[in-house]
Amino acid sequence: MLISTFARTQIAALFGTAILTVLPAISFAGMLVPVSALSGIGQIMGRGFPMTYFLPISVGTFTKGLALAEITGNLAALAVFIPALSWRVGLRPASKSRSKLGGMSTTQGVAAAILRDLEGTDA
């Protein structure tokens, strides 16, 4: 929502949000440097990303063949994020999102934004 107040189109807001969420997740969630090697605030931030707990699950399962008992700790930590993420998604009423798009669904709104960008209009 914050990015969409500054972006001119929905596509720009989508890309801006993706960049602002993916870059910290990659930097602090253990894809470049293990979270255990981070110090101070970096490690605290790293523990706040679900990817921190998903990465050892996926790597351990697919490349190391770890059993369920060996990844249970990370699964439990990952499960803590489910209520918080589900609550945020369920907060927005469907009618409000449609009213912003003039009665269009989100997919129709994105398609209309792409067409406006291609045509060069800002209607």
Phi, psi and omega in degrees: 000323181294316180296322183293340176287336181259340183276146180280328181234164180292326179295318178297320178295320179297313180292320178298318179294319179298316181294316183288343177260326183283319182300311177295325179297318178292319183290321189251352186263005174102008178282324179262314181229133178302143182300325180294339179273347178285155180235154174062230185294331178298319179290322177296317177296320180299323179290346180273359180256131177301332181298333178302324183266334179284325183300312177294331177294310183291316179294316180295323181285312187277325184257330183255348180066037181292148178276170181301322181297331183277342180248007183299321179299315178291324176297319179294318178296321178292326180294336178296330182284339186300311180297321181295315180289322179292321180296319181293320180291321182284354183286328186274123177288147183294324184293328180294317180293326178289325182292328178294330183263013179069037179088357181272154172286169181299319179297317178294323179295319178294317179298318179295321179295319178296316179297319178298319179296320180291326180279341180085013178261161179233036183284000000 
